[in-house]
Amino acid sequence: MKRLRWQIIIVIVALAAIALLLFSQQSTNPQTVIVPEPVAGGIYTEALIGSPGRFNPTLDFYNPVDRDVDRLIFNGLIKFDDRGNPQADIAESWGISRDGTTYNFALRPNAFWHDGQPVISDDVIFTFELLRNPDYPVPDDLWKLWSAIDVKRLDDKTLQFKLPEPFSPFLDYLTFGILPKHLLVGLNPKTLVDDPFNLAPVGSGPYRFERLLVNTQGTSGPIITGVVLTANENYYHKRPFIDKIIFMYYPDAKSALVDYREGRIQGISHITPETLPEALVEPNLNLYTSRLPELSLILFNLDDPEVPFFQEVEVRRALMMGINRQWIINNLLDGQAILASGPIFPGTWAYYNGIQQISYDPEKAIELLKSAKYTIPASGGSIRAKEDQFISFELLFPDDEKHTLMAQTIQENWLRLGVDVTLKAVPYDELLTSYLEPRNYEAALVELNLSRSPDPDPYPFWHQAQITGGQNYSKWEDRQASEYLEQARITVDQGERGRLYRNFQVRFVNELPALPLFYPVYTYAVDAQVRGARIGPLFDPSDRFLTIYDWYLVARGKIAEAATKTPSP
């Protein structure tokens, strides 16, 4: 019996050892799988909502559909990724002096124009001189900036910009598309605006201009209906997979969606809120949604003696808590917006993830007003007051349906707190020139559009120096916040700038000189047969083509071995 007992024990131990060995040393069995490998080929056709003007990157400031085409034909010295970080483009490298006033750039040796000529420093300087020519139609702020900067040719492939003083956001201004000097030299800036080059452009980008599509059947003469682009075989990054891109022009997204259903196009540049429900039910239409560089907010005139309560942070915070922003997004904006937390866009290198998020909480808002000694008068009424000062003011807003509904909702929200708001609708241009610029308002519902400005630089809107004659419409006079913005504007190191902007954002949310409401989003539609498409946060809708050379329509099967685990016993 004793011998048998030992034998049983030995068997059990052996089985346990085998089980442990099998468990700890799982074998792998290679399996053959087929994975798609992109290859060149195919034609992608996209609907652009709007009409063409000029295919010239120095003239497309006011026409987004021109920028879409120019983005594929032309390149700038640098570009920005979706986090707002500068990336090499025609310039393969650059250096910044310690004092932040000198920028040296080295151009790629393999950058060529579509006609085969090399891209050289003279082309950059030629384009730069156009932008600061008073006879050339560029925005005033750009003209003023370029007029103060010197540029020097060092050799064919290197050049230098010299600034009068440090200005960290300068790289933002170097994304303009470079023009070929050898094709345009000698033209008067005024005549260049209408030169045939603008309808048969030569660039250095991933796609080259092939031809216009023109409808000659109309009674009013030929009409441009589209433009055909062909992959640049010699693109310095890599040749795009898609052979041709055809852009077709449509008056609206609805008519573009009709043609998508008919198989005439594969993408739609912008799905508007009106067409979103129809687009969502299309089984093969992929929708890509991204934050736009825009901010809706409510400005307060913090230095108006008629509304002294705006100077109290408790009142401003209570007003913020009293707005049901998510309801506005869901019900008035069809979900096409993201709650805003401050003036720096989320997803960018300068955004501080630890910033306080202020939620809708009307009960707490009322408690804040009470703690600030604002109560409902015993003599009657429903408007909160302190020492005969009622919380009552006028809210201006743009005169359109969307903003009218938003303003009415905000008015109703605030009335529940005992805050009396009178609404006044004005045309947007008038809102700016007659009310904001002269600081002739009490509160205003506005939108800041910071398109094509990847660098955050909140200085123009929130620094003390911009109270008079600048864009600090709220007249926020906060020395601490201003110091953060001053230092961030002259600091070259991005890590240090990030720290300064983090401090500024914390200060902004603590003080709430204005009420950030939401960031609008942009929706782009591409058929499922187009693979490799992706977009991150946008600084301009044309940024959706940031990775166009990775998109593909044609693929071949590639055999690959994938190791799979043998299940444990």
C-alpha positions in Angstrom: 0.0 0.0 0.0 2.8 2.4 0.8 4.5 1.6 -2.6 1.3 2.3 -4.5 0.7 5.6 -2.7 4.1 6.8 -3.7 3.5 5.8 -7.3 0.2 7.7 -7.4 2.0 10.8 -6.0 4.7 10.5 -8.7 2.1 10.3 -11.5 0.2 13.3 -10.2 3.4 15.4 -9.9 4.4 14.3 -13.5 1.0 15.3 -14.9 1.2 18.6 -13.1 4.7 19.3 -14.5 3.5 18.5 -18.1 0.5 20.8 -17.7 2.6 23.6 -16.4 5.1 23.1 -19.3 2.2 23.2 -21.8 0.7 26.3 -20.2 3.9 28.3 -20.0 5.3 27.4 -23.4 2.5 27.9 -25.9 3.6 27.0 -29.4 2.9 29.3 -32.4 1.6 28.1 -35.7 2.2 30.3 -38.7 -0.9 31.0 -40.8 -0.9 32.5 -44.2 -3.0 35.6 -44.6 -3.7 38.0 -47.4 -3.3 41.7 -46.7 -4.1 44.6 -49.1 -1.1 46.4 -50.5 -1.8 49.8 -52.0 -0.7 50.3 -55.6 -1.0 53.2 -58.0 -4.1 53.6 -60.0 -7.7 54.8 -60.0 -9.6 58.1 -60.3 -11.1 59.9 -57.3 -13.9 62.4 -58.0 -14.9 64.9 -55.3 -17.7 67.5 -55.1 -16.6 71.0 -54.1 -19.4 73.2 -52.7 -18.8 76.6 -54.4 -17.4 78.1 -57.5 -13.8 78.4 -58.7 -11.9 81.7 -58.8 -8.1 81.5 -59.3 -5.8 78.6 -58.7 -3.1 80.7 -57.0 -2.2 80.2 -53.3 -1.5 83.9 -52.8 -5.0 84.8 -54.0 -7.2 82.1 -52.4 -7.7 83.8 -49.0 -11.4 84.3 -49.5 -12.4 81.2 -51.5 -12.2 77.9 -49.7 -12.8 75.8 -52.8 -9.7 77.4 -54.5 -7.7 76.5 -51.4 -8.8 72.8 -51.8 -7.3 72.7 -55.3 -4.2 74.8 -54.4 -3.5 72.5 -51.5 -2.7 69.7 -53.9 -0.9 71.7 -56.6 1.3 73.9 -54.4 3.6 73.7 -51.4 4.7 76.1 -48.8 8.1 76.3 -47.0 6.5 74.4 -44.1 3.2 72.8 -43.1 1.5 71.9 -39.8 0.3 68.6 -38.5 -3.1 68.2 -36.9 -1.6 69.2 -33.5 -0.3 72.4 -34.8 3.4 71.3 -34.9 5.4 72.7 -37.8 6.6 70.1 -40.3 9.0 70.2 -43.3 7.5 70.8 -46.7 9.6 72.5 -49.4 12.0 73.5 -46.7 13.7 70.3 -45.5 15.1 72.0 -42.4 15.3 75.3 -40.6 17.0 77.0 -37.7 16.0 79.9 -35.4 18.5 82.2 -33.7 18.6 82.3 -29.9 17.0 85.7 -29.8 14.1 84.6 -32.1 14.7 87.2 -34.8 16.5 85.2 -37.5 15.1 82.2 -39.4 17.4 80.2 -41.8 15.8 77.7 -44.3 17.3 75.0 -46.4 15.2 73.9 -49.4 14.9 70.2 -50.5 17.4 69.4 -53.2 14.7 67.2 -54.9 11.9 69.8 -55.0 10.9 70.5 -58.6 8.2 72.4 -60.4 5.7 70.4 -62.5 7.5 71.7 -65.6 10.8 70.1 -64.4 12.6 73.2 -63.2 14.1 73.1 -59.6 12.4 75.0 -56.8 15.0 77.5 -55.6 15.3 80.4 -53.1 14.5 82.9 -55.8 11.0 81.4 -56.1 10.4 81.9 -52.3 11.6 85.5 -52.4 9.5 86.2 -55.5 6.4 85.0 -53.7 7.3 86.9 -50.6 7.8 90.1 -52.5 4.3 89.7 -54.0 2.7 89.3 -50.5 4.1 92.6 -49.3 3.5 94.6 -52.5 0.8 97.2 -51.8 -0.7 96.7 -55.3 -1.3 93.0 -54.6 -4.7 92.0 -53.0 -3.7 90.3 -49.7 -5.3 90.9 -46.3 -4.0 94.0 -44.5 -2.6 92.1 -41.5 -0.5 90.0 -43.7 0.8 92.9 -45.8 1.7 94.8 -42.6 3.6 91.8 -41.2 5.5 91.1 -44.4 6.4 94.7 -44.9 8.4 94.7 -41.7 10.4 91.6 -42.5 13.6 91.3 -44.6 14.5 88.3 -46.6 18.0 87.4 -47.9 19.1 84.9 -50.5 22.1 82.9 -49.2 22.3 80.5 -52.3 20.0 78.6 -54.6 18.8 76.4 -51.8 19.1 78.5 -48.6 17.6 81.8 -47.5 17.1 83.9 -44.4 14.2 85.9 -42.9 15.1 88.7 -40.5 12.4 89.9 -38.1 12.5 93.3 -36.3 11.7 91.6 -33.0 11.0 88.1 -31.7 7.7 86.7 -32.8 7.2 83.0 -32.1 4.0 82.6 -34.3 6.1 83.6 -37.3 6.2 80.0 -38.7 2.4 80.3 -39.1 3.0 82.8 -41.9 5.3 80.5 -43.9 2.7 78.1 -45.1 1.8 80.2 -48.1 2.1 78.3 -51.4 5.3 79.2 -53.4 4.9 80.4 -56.9 7.3 79.7 -59.8 9.4 82.9 -60.5 10.6 81.7 -63.9 7.0 81.6 -65.2 5.7 84.9 -63.6 8.7 87.2 -63.4 8.1 90.6 -65.0 4.3 90.5 -64.5 2.8 93.5 -62.8 1.2 92.5 -59.5 -2.1 94.1 -60.7 -2.1 92.1 -64.0 -1.0 88.9 -62.3 -4.5 88.8 -60.6 -6.1 88.0 -64.0 -3.2 86.2 -65.7 -3.9 82.9 -67.5 -1.5 81.2 -65.1 -4.3 81.3 -62.5 -6.4 78.9 -64.6 -3.5 76.7 -65.7 -1.2 76.7 -62.7 2.2 75.1 -62.3 3.1 74.1 -58.8 5.4 71.6 -56.9 2.8 69.6 -55.0 1.6 66.0 -55.1 -0.7 66.7 -58.0 -0.2 68.7 -61.2 -2.9 70.6 -63.1 -4.1 68.7 -66.2 -7.1 70.5 -67.5 -10.3 72.4 -66.8 -13.8 70.9 -67.4 -15.9 73.4 -69.1 -19.6 73.5 -70.0 -20.1 75.5 -73.2 -23.8 74.9 -73.5 -24.9 77.8 -71.2 -26.4 81.0 -72.6 -24.0 83.1 -70.5 -20.8 81.7 -72.0 -18.5 78.9 -70.9 -18.7 77.8 -67.3 -16.0 75.9 -65.4 -17.6 72.8 -64.0 -14.5 71.0 -62.8 -10.7 70.6 -62.7 -8.6 67.5 -63.4 -5.4 66.9 -61.5 -2.8 64.1 -62.2 -0.4 62.5 -59.7 3.1 64.1 -59.7 5.5 61.3 -60.6 8.4 63.3 -59.2 6.9 64.5 -55.9 9.7 64.8 -53.4 7.7 63.1 -50.6 6.3 60.1 -52.6 4.1 59.7 -55.6 0.4 59.5 -54.5 -1.3 56.2 -55.1 -4.4 57.7 -56.8 -3.6 58.6 -60.4 -6.1 61.4 -60.9 -8.3 63.6 -58.8 -11.2 65.3 -60.4 -13.0 68.1 -58.6 -16.5 69.0 -59.6 -18.3 72.2 -58.6 -21.8 72.1 -57.0 -24.0 74.9 -55.6 -24.8 73.0 -52.4 -24.2 69.7 -50.6 -27.7 68.4 -51.3 -27.2 68.4 -55.1 -23.8 66.8 -54.5 -25.4 64.0 -52.5 -27.8 63.3 -55.4 -24.9 62.8 -57.7 -23.1 60.6 -55.2 -26.2 58.3 -55.2 -26.0 58.2 -59.0 -22.3 57.2 -58.8 -20.9 60.3 -60.4 -18.7 61.3 -57.5 -17.0 59.5 -54.6 -16.6 62.3 -52.1 -18.3 65.5 -50.9 -16.1 68.3 -49.5 -18.6 69.4 -46.9 -21.6 67.7 -45.4 -23.8 70.5 -44.0 -26.1 70.0 -41.0 -29.0 70.1 -43.4 -27.8 67.1 -45.4 -26.2 65.2 -42.5 -29.3 63.0 -41.8 -29.4 61.9 -45.5 -25.7 61.3 -45.6 -25.7 59.2 -42.4 -28.0 56.6 -44.0 -25.8 56.0 -47.0 -24.3 52.5 -46.4 -21.1 53.1 -48.3 -20.4 56.7 -47.4 -17.8 57.2 -44.7 -18.2 60.4 -42.7 -15.1 62.1 -41.2 -15.8 64.7 -38.5 -13.2 67.1 -37.1 -13.0 70.2 -35.0 -12.8 73.5 -36.9 -10.5 76.4 -35.7 -13.6 78.4 -34.6 -14.9 79.3 -31.2 -18.4 80.6 -30.3 -18.4 82.6 -27.2 -20.2 85.4 -25.3 -18.2 88.6 -24.8 -18.8 90.9 -21.9 -17.9 94.6 -21.8 -16.0 94.5 -18.5 -15.5 98.2 -18.3 -19.0 99.5 -18.9 -20.4 101.4 -15.9 -23.9 100.5 -16.9 -23.3 96.8 -16.2 -20.9 96.8 -13.2 -21.9 93.3 -12.2 -19.8 91.9 -15.2 -16.7 92.8 -13.2 -17.6 90.2 -10.6 -16.2 86.8 -11.4 -19.0 85.1 -9.4 -21.6 86.6 -11.7 -19.7 85.6 -14.8 -19.3 82.1 -13.5 -22.9 81.8 -12.6 -23.9 82.9 -16.2 -21.6 80.2 -17.6 -23.2 77.5 -15.4 -26.6 78.7 -16.3 -26.3 78.0 -20.1 -27.3 74.5 -21.2 -24.7 74.4 -24.0 -25.1 70.6 -24.6 -28.8 71.1 -25.3 -27.9 73.9 -27.8 -25.4 71.6 -29.6 -27.8 68.6 -29.7 -31.0 70.5 -30.6 -30.0 73.6 -32.5 -26.7 72.5 -34.1 -27.6 68.9 -34.9 -24.7 67.7 -32.7 -22.2 69.4 -35.0 -20.1 71.1 -32.2 -17.9 70.3 -29.2 -18.2 71.9 -25.8 -15.6 74.6 -25.4 -13.4 75.1 -22.4 -11.2 78.0 -23.4 -9.6 80.0 -26.2 -7.0 77.4 -27.1 -8.2 74.5 -29.2 -8.2 71.0 -27.8 -6.0 68.4 -29.6 -3.2 71.0 -30.2 0.2 71.0 -28.5 -0.7 74.2 -26.5 -4.0 72.9 -25.1 -4.0 72.0 -21.4 -5.9 68.8 -20.7 -6.2 69.6 -17.0 -8.2 72.7 -17.5 -11.4 73.0 -15.4 -14.6 72.0 -17.2 -17.6 74.1 -16.3 -20.8 72.1 -16.5 -24.4 73.2 -16.7 -25.6 73.5 -13.1 -28.4 76.2 -12.7 -28.8 75.4 -9.0 -25.2 76.0 -8.2 -25.3 79.1 -10.4 -28.1 80.5 -8.2 -26.1 79.7 -5.1 -23.1 81.7 -6.6 -25.4 84.7 -7.3 -26.7 84.5 -3.7 -23.1 84.4 -2.3 -22.4 87.5 -4.3 -25.4 89.2 -2.5 -27.7 89.1 -5.5 -31.2 88.2 -4.4 -34.8 88.5 -5.6 -36.1 91.8 -4.3 -38.7 91.5 -1.5 -40.7 94.3 -3.2 -41.6 92.0 -6.0 -40.3 90.9 -9.4 -38.1 88.1 -10.5 -34.8 89.8 -11.4 -31.9 89.5 -9.1 -30.4 92.7 -7.7 -27.9 94.0 -5.2 -28.2 97.5 -3.8 -30.7 98.5 -6.5 -28.4 97.1 -9.2 -30.4 94.6 -11.2 -28.7 91.9 -13.3 -30.2 93.2 -16.6 -28.4 93.7 -19.9 -28.6 93.6 -23.7 -27.2 90.7 -25.6 -26.2 91.4 -29.3 -26.1 88.5 -31.8 -25.7 88.0 -35.5 -29.0 88.4 -37.4 -29.5 84.9 -38.8 -31.7 82.0 -37.8 -29.1 79.9 -36.1 -27.9 82.7 -33.8 -31.4 83.8 -33.2 -32.4 80.4 -31.8 -29.2 80.3 -29.8 -29.7 83.7 -28.3 -33.4 82.9 -27.4 -32.3 79.7 -25.6 -29.6 81.5 -23.7 -32.1 84.2 -22.7 -34.5 81.5 -21.4 -31.7 79.8 -19.5 -30.6 83.0 -17.8 -34.2 84.0 -16.9 -34.3 80.9 -14.7 -31.5 82.3 -12.7 -33.3 85.6 -12.3 -31.2 87.4 -15.0 -33.0 89.7 -17.4 -31.7 89.8 -20.9 -32.9 91.9 -23.9 -32.0 90.5 -27.3 -30.8 92.6 -30.2 -30.0 91.1 -33.7 -27.6 93.0 -35.9 -25.8 92.1 -39.2 -22.5 90.5 -38.5 -20.4 93.2 -40.1 -22.3 95.9 -38.2 -21.8 93.9 -35.0 -18.1 94.2 -35.5 -17.7 97.7 -36.8 -20.5 99.5 -34.9 -20.4 97.7 -31.6 -17.3 95.6 -30.8 -14.6 97.8 -32.2 -15.9 101.0 -30.5 -16.7 98.9 -27.4 -20.3 100.1 -27.6 -22.1 97.0 -26.2 -22.9 95.2 -23.0 -22.7 91.5 -24.1 -22.4 89.9 -27.5 -22.7 86.4 -28.9 -19.9 86.1 -31.5 -17.7 83.6 -33.3 -14.0 83.8 -33.6 -12.6 82.3 -36.8 -8.9 81.4 -36.5 -8.6 79.5 -39.8 -5.1 78.9 -41.1 -3.6 79.8 -37.8 -2.1 76.7 -36.2 -0.2 78.7 -33.7 -2.5 79.5 -30.8 -1.3 83.0 -30.0 -4.3 84.3 -27.9 -2.4 87.7 -27.5 -4.6 89.7 -30.0 -7.8 89.0 -28.1 -6.8 88.9 -24.4 -3.7 91.1 -23.8 -4.0 94.4 -22.1 -2.3 96.2 -24.9 -5.2 95.2 -27.2 -7.9 97.0 -25.2 -7.5 100.2 -27.1 -7.5 99.8 -30.9 -7.0 96.0 -30.8 -9.2 93.0 -30.6 -9.5 92.7 -26.8 -13.2 93.6 -27.1 -14.0 92.5 -23.6 -11.4 95.0 -22.3 -10.0 92.3 -20.0 -7.2 94.0 -18.0 -5.4 91.2 -16.3 -1.7 91.7 -15.8 -0.9 88.1 -14.9 -2.6 86.7 -18.0 -1.0 89.4 -20.2 2.5 88.5 -18.9 2.0 84.8 -19.9 0.9 85.9 -23.4 3.9 88.3 -23.8 6.4 85.7 -22.8 4.9 83.0 -25.0 5.0 85.4 -28.0 8.8 85.8 -27.8 9.9 82.4 -26.5 11.3 80.0 -29.2 11.2 76.8 -27.1 7.8 75.1 -27.6 8.0 73.3 -24.2 8.3 76.7 -22.4 5.6 78.2 -24.5 3.3 75.2 -23.6 3.9 75.9 -19.9 3.0 79.6 -20.4 -0.1 78.8 -22.3 -1.1 76.3 -19.6 -0.9 79.0 -17.0 -2.9 81.4 -19.2 -5.6 78.8 -19.7 -5.9 78.2 -16.0 -6.1 82.0 -15.4 -8.7 82.4 -18.1 -11.0 79.7 -16.7 -10.6 81.1 -13.2 -11.6 84.6 -14.3 -13.9 83.9 -17.3 -13.6 87.3 -19.0 -15.8 85.7 -21.7 -17.9 82.6 -21.8 -16.6 79.9 -24.3 -19.6 78.0 -25.7 -18.5 75.4 -28.3 -16.1 74.6 -31.2 -18.0 73.9 -34.4 -17.1 70.7 -36.3 -16.6 69.9 -40.0 -17.9 66.8 -41.7 -16.4 65.4 -44.8 -17.7 62.4 -46.8 -15.7 59.8 -48.8 -16.9 56.6 -50.3 -15.8 53.4 -48.6 -13.9 52.3 -51.7 -11.4 55.1 -51.0 -9.0 53.7 -48.3 -6.3 55.4 -46.3 -8.3 58.6 -45.8 -8.1 60.1 -42.3 -8.3 63.6 -40.8 -7.5 65.0 -37.4 -8.3 68.5 -36.0 -8.4 71.0 -38.8 -6.9 74.5 -39.1 -8.5 74.8 -42.6 -10.9 72.4 -44.4 -8.2 71.9 -47.0 -6.2 70.2 -44.3 -8.2 67.0 -45.0 -5.7 66.5 -47.8 -2.7 66.5 -45.4 -2.1 62.7 -46.1 -3.5 62.5 -49.6 -0.4 60.5 -50.8 -1.6 57.7 -48.5 -5.1 57.4 -50.0 -5.6 54.6 -52.4 -8.3 53.0 -54.6 -6.4 50.0 -56.0 -4.7 47.3 -53.9 -3.2 43.9 -54.6 -3.1 40.9 -52.2 0.1 40.5 -50.3 0.9 37.2 -48.6 2.0 37.5 -45.1 2.5 35.1 -42.2 0.7 35.7 -39.0 1.7 33.8 -35.9 -1.2 32.4 -33.9 -1.1 31.0 -30.4 -2.0 27.4 -29.8 -4.7 27.2 -27.2 -3.7 26.0 -23.8 -4.9 22.4 -23.0 
